[in-house]
């Protein structure tokens, strides 16, 4: 059965898993090169980008992901730190995978205490406003000409997509109750999803996600 993988070296793995499983998708946690075999897509989760980058080098997964992507069979979605891993340009440091033509700045909104939630309409992803969670979020400073901006907020780019279906989001869809972004990514990977899902399938959403400073 075709599956979507989640890079499981560090960061928010279980929340992505719950969202994908709620959509009826097969999920595989990726910790070594062999785990990439046969995947339709791979989520690079939020976490600490410097740590993730180092682990990608130590495990050999970085080179393997780049190779699978260049062969055209693997779609990528980077959320928060994962978007930093994908960027061809990272302010103040060398790029990691360098597979999406964006320039990005780490921790652009401040510290953990400056985390926030809001809602936004993302027509390419959902007909209804989507809840967004920003935690020590980066900021996309430049978008390549071949990329599609899915969401802009207050003058900055928050989500982009390549023609092939690769995604980069500076927020954490896995920490919100909506399945819209996970469904969108699955569709770009050529996978069918179940039409409905109950919050009971995602027990971590039984109580509100707490982030400081204002909930829109």
FIBA-690616 format. One record per residue: residue in three letters; x, y, z of N, C-alpha, C, CB in turn. Coordinates in steps of 0.02 Angstrom, whole numbers, padded with zeros to 5 digits, always signed. Glycine has a CB too. Example, Ala and Ser with C-alpha at 12.3 -4.5 7.8 and 13.67 -1.06 7.14 Angstrom:
! FIBA-690616
Ala+00660-00284+00390+00615-00225+00390+00660-00165+00390+00565-00224+00452Ser+00642-00112+00354+00684-00053+00357+00645+00002+00394+00704-00030+00286
This chain:
! FIBA-690616
Unk+00042-00060+00000+00000+00000+00000+00044+00062+00000-00048+00000+00061Unk+00030+00109-00045+00069+00170-00049+00062+00210+00016+00047+00213-00109Unk+00118+00240+00038+00118+00273+00103+00150+00342+00098+00156+00231+00154Unk+00136+00382+00149+00171+00445+00159+00216+00436+00219+00121+00505+00170Unk+00278+00457+00213+00326+00451+00267+00330+00515+00308+00394+00432+00241Unk+00354+00508+00369+00368+00565+00412+00440+00557+00437+00317+00570+00473Unk+00482+00606+00423+00550+00604+00449+00547+00602+00526+00592+00665+00424Unk+00573+00549+00555+00563+00536+00627+00628+00537+00665+00528+00469+00637Unk+00672+00585+00649+00735+00592+00684+00729+00638+00745+00789+00619+00638Unk+00684+00687+00740+00674+00736+00793+00614+00779+00773+00738+00780+00806Unk+00577+00804+00821+00523+00851+00805+00454+00819+00809+00533+00878+00737Unk+00404+00854+00779+00334+00837+00788+00311+00782+00741+00292+00898+00777Unk+00323+00721+00760+00307+00663+00718+00237+00637+00731+00358+00607+00730Unk+00219+00626+00794+00157+00591+00811+00096+00630+00789+00154+00578+00886Unk+00099+00697+00792+00042+00737+00772+00028+00731+00697+00052+00810+00791Unk+00081+00731+00657+00072+00719+00585+00044+00649+00572+00139+00727+00548Unk+00069+00601+00610+00044+00532+00601-00031+00529+00614+00081+00484+00649Unk-00054+00559+00668-00126+00558+00684-00168+00589+00629-00138+00594+00750Unk-00145+00645+00601-00183+00677+00548-00187+00633+00486-00152+00745+00530Unk-00132+00604+00466-00131+00561+00407-00174+00499+00418-00059+00540+00390Unk-00169+00468+00476-00209+00409+00490-00283+00425+00493-00187+00377+00556Unk-00300+00486+00516-00370+00507+00517-00399+00511+00447-00377+00574+00553Unk-00355+00521+00398-00376+00524+00328-00374+00455+00294-00333+00572+00290Unk-00360+00403+00333-00359+00336+00307-00297+00319+00267-00418+00325+00264Unk-00242+00355+00280-00181+00345+00241-00132+00300+00278-00148+00413+00227Unk-00094+00263+00240-00039+00224+00269+00019+00271+00284-00016+00166+00220Unk+00051+00261+00342+00103+00306+00366+00164+00265+00384+00078+00349+00426Unk+00223+00293+00368+00286+00260+00387+00333+00311+00418+00319+00225+00325Unk+00359+00296+00477+00409+00339+00508+00477+00323+00477+00410+00330+00585Unk+00513+00375+00457+00575+00368+00420+00634+00385+00466+00576+00412+00357Unk+00675+00334+00480+00734+00343+00522+00798+00322+00488+00726+00304+00585Unk+00793+00286+00432+00852+00263+00396+00836+00262+00322+00874+00192+00420Unk+00888+00257+00282+00880+00263+00209+00830+00213+00182+00947+00254+00175Unk+00832+00152+00207+00788+00099+00181+00714+00116+00190+00803+00033+00215Unk+00698+00159+00238+00628+00177+00252+00597+00219+00197+00623+00213+00317Unk+00639+00247+00153+00613+00290+00099+00584+00250+00041+00668+00333+00073Unk+00599+00186+00037+00579+00146-00021+00504+00147-00031+00604+00075-00012Unk+00483+00165-00091+00413+00161-00110+00368+00216-00084+00387+00098-00087Unk+00394+00264-00048+00351+00317-00022+00327+00363-00078+00389+00358+00031Unk+00265+00386-00072+00238+00436-00118+00258+00507-00096+00161+00430-00123Unk+00261+00517-00031+00277+00583-00004+00313+00576+00062+00215+00625+00004Unk+00347+00631+00082+00383+00632+00145+00372+00700+00178+00459+00619+00134Unk+00351+00698+00241+00342+00759+00281+00405+00770+00322+00279+00754+00327Unk+00432+00831+00316+00488+00852+00358+00458+00895+00413+00544+00892+00315Unk+00454+00870+00474+00413+00903+00525+00449+00962+00558+00394+00853+00578Unk+00410+00998+00598+00439+01050+00640+00483+01019+00693+00384+01093+00672Unk+00530+01058+00718+00577+01035+00768+00632+01087+00774+00606+00965+00751Unk+00694+01065+00773+00750+01111+00775+00791+01098+00712+00794+01101+00840Unk+00792+01147+00667+00820+01136+00600+00894+01119+00601+00809+01197+00557Unk+00932+01150+00646+01004+01135+00650+01015+01062+00670+01039+01182+00699Unk+00977+01040+00720+00982+00970+00742+00960+00922+00687+00939+00959+00805Unk+00904+00938+00655+00880+00894+00601+00930+00891+00543+00812+00919+00576Unk+00959+00949+00526+01008+00950+00472+01068+00906+00488+01030+01020+00459Unk+01091+00910+00549+01149+00869+00569+01131+00794+00567+01173+00888+00640Unk+01072+00776+00590+01051+00706+00589+01042+00681+00518+00986+00698+00629Unk+01018+00724+00473+01013+00704+00403+01081+00686+00374+00980+00761+00361Unk+01132+00724+00393+01199+00710+00369+01227+00646+00400+01246+00769+00384Unk+01218+00638+00465+01246+00580+00500+01215+00514+00477+01236+00587+00575Unk+01150+00515+00462+01115+00453+00442+01120+00439+00367+01043+00457+00462Unk+01142+00488+00329+01142+00481+00256+01074+00494+00225+01164+00413+00238Unk+01024+00511+00267+00957+00522+00241+00953+00584+00197+00907+00528+00298Unk+00994+00634+00213+00992+00695+00173+01006+00680+00099+01042+00745+00199Unk+01061+00646+00086+01078+00630+00016+01026+00585-00015+01147+00595+00013Unk+00999+00538+00024+00950+00491-00003+00884+00527-00020+00936+00435+00048Unk+00864+00575+00022+00803+00614+00008+00812+00655-00056+00785+00660+00067Unk+00869+00687-00062+00883+00727-00122+00881+00682-00185+00952+00762-00117Unk+00911+00624-00180+00912+00578-00238+00841+00555-00256+00956+00517-00222Unk+00801+00537-00206+00732+00514-00220+00690+00570-00249+00700+00488-00155Unk+00702+00631-00225+00665+00689-00250+00684+00703-00323+00678+00751-00206Unk+00749+00701-00337+00772+00716-00405+00748+00664-00455+00849+00720-00406Unk+00737+00604-00433+00711+00552-00477+00637+00562-00492+00721+00483-00446Unk+00605+00608-00456+00536+00628-00471+00482+00587-00438+00526+00625-00542Unk+00500+00539-00396+00449+00497-00366+00430+00515-00295+00472+00427-00367Unk+00462+00565-00266+00449+00581-00196+00431+00655-00190+00511+00565-00152Unk+00371+00667-00163+00350+00736-00148+00369+00752-00076+00272+00745-00159Unk+00385+00815-00063+00407+00836+00003+00362+00891+00029+00479+00861+00000Unk+00351+00890+00095+00315+00943+00130+00354+00960+00193+00241+00922+00146Unk+00380+01021+00197+00415+01044+00256+00372+01091+00296+00481+01078+00236Unk+00363+01076+00361+00325+01119+00405+00373+01151+00455+00269+01079+00443Unk+00373+01218+00458+00415+01256+00504+00489+01239+00494+00394+01243+00578Unk+00520+01202+00540+00590+01183+00530+00600+01144+00466+00614+01143+00590Unk+00550+01105+00447+00554+01067+00385+00559+01112+00324+00495+01021+00378Unk+00524+01170+00327+00529+01218+00273+00600+01247+00268+00478+01275+00282Unk+00631+01256+00326+00701+01279+00326+00746+01228+00293+00724+01293+00399Unk+00735+01164+00307+00775+01111+00276+00769+01112+00201+00754+01043+00304Unk+00710+01129+00175+00697+01127+00103+00726+01187+00065+00624+01123+00090Unk+00736+01243+00100+00753+01306+00067+00821+01304+00033+00751+01362+00117Unk+00826+01337-00025+00890+01344-00059+00933+01397-00027+00880+01359-00132Unk+00903+01441+00013+00940+01495+00046+00913+01504+00117+00934+01561+00006Unk+00957+01499+00166+00940+01509+00237+00982+01567+00263+00951+01444+00279Unk+00949+01618+00286+00985+01678+00308+01035+01661+00363+00935+01731+00333Unk+01098+01678+00351+01150+01670+00402+01180+01602+00408+01123+01689+00466Unk+01160+01554+00366+01189+01487+00370+01183+01452+00303+01155+01445+00425Unk+01219+01397+00296+01217+01358+00235+01150+01321+00230+01276+01308+00231Unk+01125+01311+00169+01063+01273+00160+01073+01200+00178+01036+01279+00088Unk+01019+01165+00189+01021+01094+00208+01007+01051+00147+00970+01079+00265Unk+00944+01037+00132+00928+00997+00072+00929+01041+00009+00859+00964+00079Unk+00907+01103+00016+00909+01151-00040+00868+01131-00100+00979+01159-00061Unk+00806+01108-00088+00766+01081-00143+00707+01126-00163+00739+01014-00123Unk+00695+01180-00127+00641+01226-00146+00670+01296-00151+00582+01224-00095Unk+00653+01330-00206+00682+01395-00222+00650+01451-00179+00674+01411-00297Unk+00667+01450-00115+00644+01501-00068+00703+01522-00025+00585+01476-00025Unk+00701+01585-00002+00747+01608+00049+00708+01615+00114+00781+01677+00029Unk+00738+01595+00170+00701+01591+00232+00743+01617+00290+00679+01519+00245Unk+00709+01644+00341+00742+01669+00401+00715+01631+00461+00730+01746+00411Unk+00760+01603+00501+00740+01565+00560+00713+01611+00615+00800+01524+00587Unk+00666+01584+00655+00641+01619+00716+00623+01692+00702+00693+01615+00772Unk+00589+01704+00646+00577+01773+00625+00526+01810+00668+00553+01773+00554Unk+00486+01773+00706+00433+01804+00746+00452+01812+00819+00369+01765+00740Unk+00513+01791+00837+00535+01798+00907+00539+01730+00942+00487+01843+00944Unk+00533+01732+01007+00544+01672+01048+00480+01630+01053+00567+01693+01119Unk+00484+01577+01092+00427+01533+01104+00367+01572+01131+00446+01478+01153Unk+00380+01624+01170+00326+01664+01200+00288+01704+01147+00354+01710+01253Unk+00316+01712+01089+00284+01749+01035+00244+01704+00988+00335+01788+00996Unk+00233+01642+01008+00192+01596+00968+00120+01621+00967+00196+01524+00997Unk+00084+01603+00914+00015+01627+00909-00026+01582+00863+00013+01700+00883Unk-00092+01591+00866-00139+01557+00821-00179+01608+00783-00185+01509+00860Unk-00202+01589+00723-00248+01630+00685-00285+01585+00637-00210+01687+00647Unk-00332+01614+00600-00367+01579+00547-00356+01616+00482-00443+01572+00563Unk-00352+01580+00427-00342+01611+00362-00376+01570+00307-00266+01620+00346Unk-00398+01603+00256-00427+01569+00198-00371+01551+00150-00481+01613+00164Unk-00367+01487+00133-00317+01462+00086-00355+01426+00030-00263+01413+00121Unk-00378+01462-00020-00424+01433-00070-00399+01370-00103-00438+01483-00122Unk-00335+01363-00115-00309+01304-00148-00313+01242-00103-00237+01315-00168Unk-00323+01253-00038-00321+01198+00010-00390+01183+00039-00272+01214+00066Unk-00430+01235+00052-00494+01226+00085-00541+01284+00068-00485+01220+00161Unk-00606+01268+00062-00656+01320+00050-00672+01358+00114-00719+01289+00022Unk-00653+01331+00171-00665+01363+00236-00599+01389+00265-00699+01314+00284Unk-00602+01441+00308-00541+01464+00341-00507+01407+00379-00557+01523+00389Unk-00442+01406+00377-00402+01353+00408-00367+01381+00470-00349+01325+00358Unk-00370+01344+00527-00333+01366+00587-00258+01355+00577-00358+01329+00649Unk-00219+01403+00598-00146+01401+00590-00112+01412+00657-00122+01453+00539Unk-00060+01374+00670-00022+01379+00733+00050+01396+00715-00025+01312+00774Unk+00074+01452+00742+00142+01476+00730+00183+01470+00794+00142+01549+00704Unk+00237+01430+00794+00279+01421+00853+00352+01433+00832+00270+01349+00884Unk+00382+01487+00856+00450+01506+00836+00458+01500+00761+00502+01461+00873Unk+00410+01528+00726+00405+01516+00654+00459+01553+00615+00337+01539+00629Unk+00481+01522+00561+00525+01557+00514+00484+01603+00470+00566+01507+00471Unk+00516+01640+00426+00482+01683+00378+00513+01673+00309+00486+01758+00399Unk+00471+01664+00259+00494+01657+00190+00506+01726+00162+00443+01616+00147Unk+00568+01741+00143+00588+01808+00121+00584+01816+00045+00658+01823+00144Unk+00593+01761+00009+00593+01763-00064+00563+01699-00090+00664+01774-00092Unk+00525+01705-00144+00493+01647-00176+00514+01644-00249+00415+01650-00169Unk+00539+01587-00270+00560+01579-00340+00502+01586-00389+00592+01511-00349Unk+00517+01605-00451+00465+01620-00500+00422+01560-00519+00496+01647-00561Unk+00446+01500-00509+00407+01441-00528+00362+01416-00472+00454+01385-00550Unk+00366+01447-00414+00326+01425-00357+00261+01463-00352+00366+01432-00293Unk+00212+01431-00323+00145+01461-00312+00138+01479-00239+00088+01412-00335Unk+00121+01541-00225+00109+01562-00156+00038+01541-00137+00119+01639-00147Unk+00031+01498-00087-00034+01476-00064-00063+01523-00012-00029+01406-00036Unk-00020+01555+00027-00044+01598+00081+00006+01653+00096-00057+01556+00145Unk-00019+01714+00098+00019+01772+00121-00018+01803+00179+00031+01824+00063Unk+00018+01824+00230-00012+01854+00289+00029+01916+00309-00015+01804+00349Unk-00004+01972+00315+00029+02033+00340+00094+02048+00303+00044+02026+00414Unk+00094+02037+00237+00152+02056+00197+00206+02004+00192+00180+02117+00224Unk+00198+01945+00221+00248+01892+00215+00216+01829+00188+00282+01879+00283Unk+00257+01786+00159+00233+01723+00131+00234+01669+00184+00276+01702+00070Unk+00178+01633+00191+00173+01582+00243+00169+01511+00215+00112+01596+00285Unk+00150+01504+00151+00146+01437+00122+00157+01442+00047+00077+01404+00137Unk+00197+01397+00020+00211+01395-00051+00208+01323-00076+00281+01426-00067Unk+00199+01316-00142+00193+01250-00173+00228+01251-00240+00118+01231-00181Unk+00261+01196-00256+00293+01189-00322+00244+01159-00372+00357+01146-00316Unk+00256+01167-00437+00212+01136-00486+00205+01060-00478+00238+01150-00556Unk+00257+01028-00452+00255+00955-00443+00216+00935-00381+00325+00928-00439Unk+00204+00982-00335+00166+00965-00275+00205+00966-00210+00137+00900-00283Unk+00266+00991-00211+00303+00999-00148+00276+01060-00111+00380+01007-00162Unk+00274+01055-00044+00246+01109-00002+00297+01133+00049+00183+01085+00033Unk+00292+01197+00066+00328+01224+00123+00280+01269+00161+00393+01263+00101Unk+00271+01256+00225+00228+01298+00268+00267+01317+00330+00162+01260+00287Unk+00263+01381+00348+00301+01404+00406+00264+01393+00472+00318+01478+00399Unk+00202+01369+00468+00161+01355+00526+00154+01279+00535+00091+01388+00520Unk+00115+01259+00585+00108+01188+00604+00037+01164+00593+00129+01179+00678Unk+00019+01140+00533-00048+01113+00522-00064+01052+00566-00058+01094+00450Unk-00012+01017+00586-00022+00957+00627-00045+00973+00698+00041+00917+00630Unk-00039+01035+00719-00060+01056+00787-00129+01088+00787-00010+01103+00817Unk-00161+01092+00729-00228+01119+00724-00277+01062+00709-00232+01173+00669Unk-00341+01076+00720-00392+01024+00712-00408+01008+00639-00455+01044+00748Unk-00390+01053+00593-00406+01043+00523-00361+00991+00490-00401+01109+00486Unk-00390+00952+00446-00352+00903+00406-00338+00929+00336-00390+00838+00402Unk-00355+00993+00323-00355+01018+00254-00286+01014+00221-00378+01090+00254Unk-00233+01035+00255-00167+01034+00225-00142+00963+00214-00117+01074+00267Unk-00156+00919+00262-00135+00849+00253-00172+00816+00196-00146+00809+00318Unk-00237+00832+00189-00275+00805+00132-00247+00833+00066-00350+00823+00139Unk-00232+00897+00065-00205+00928+00004-00139+00895-00016-00194+01003+00015Unk-00095+00884+00033-00030+00853+00017-00040+00782-00008+00016+00853+00079Unk-00084+00745+00023-00097+00676+00002-00122+00675-00070-00149+00643+00048Unk-00166+00722-00088-00191+00725-00156-00136+00741-00205-00247+00777-00161Unk-00090+00786-00186-00033+00802-00230+00014+00743-00237+00005+00863-00202Unk+00011+00697-00188+00051+00635-00193+00014+00581-00232+00067+00609-00122Unk-00047+00596-00255-00085+00548-00294-00121+00496-00252-00040+00513-00341Unk-00135+00513-00189-00167+00466-00143-00238+00488-00128-00127+00459-00079Unk-00283+00440-00121-00352+00454-00103-00358+00454-00026-00401+00403-00134Unk-00402+00498-00001-00412+00503+00071-00485+00490+00088-00390+00572+00098Unk-00499+00472+00151-00568+00464+00173-00599+00533+00180-00571+00425+00241Unk-00664+00540+00165-00694+00606+00162-00706+00639+00230-00759+00602+00127Unk-00711+00600+00282-00726+00628+00349-00678+00599+00400-00799+00614+00369Unk-00673+00633+00456-00631+00609+00512-00659+00637+00576-00556+00630+00502Unk-00656+00598+00629-00680+00619+00694-00622+00642+00737-00718+00563+00729Unk-00632+00694+00779-00579+00714+00826-00556+00657+00872-00602+00773+00868Unk-00600+00607+00880-00582+00550+00923-00523+00511+00894-00642+00504+00931Unk-00512+00517+00829-00455+00482+00799-00390+00519+00812-00466+00474+00724Unk-00395+00579+00839-00336+00620+00854-00340+00643+00926-00332+00681+00805Unk-00323+00599+00974-00336+00613+01045-00299+00675+01071-00316+00555+01086Unk-00245+00695+01040-00209+00754+01065-00249+00818+01052-00141+00759+01032Unk-00302+00813+01011-00345+00871+00999-00406+00872+01045-00366+00873+00927Unk-00408+00826+01093-00465+00825+01139-00467+00888+01182-00461+00764+01184Unk-00409+00921+01190-00407+00985+01225-00373+01035+01180-00370+00979+01294Unk-00387+01099+01187-00357+01149+01143-00281+01150+01148-00385+01218+01158Unk-00249+01162+01091-00177+01172+01091-00163+01240+01122-00147+01167+01019Unk-00119+01244+01172-00104+01308+01204-00041+01339+01174-00095+01298+01280Unk-00049+01399+01150+00009+01439+01130+00000+01508+01160+00017+01442+01052Unk+00052+01540+01184+00045+01604+01215+00025+01659+01166+00108+01623+01249Unk+00000+01715+01193-00011+01776+01156-00065+01770+01103+00053+01799+01124Unk-00127+01767+01123-00182+01781+01078-00203+01725+01032-00165+01838+01037Unk-00266+01712+01032-00295+01663+00987-00346+01698+00943-00327+01604+01025Unk-00337+01695+00879-00384+01728+00834-00443+01682+00820-00349+01749+00768
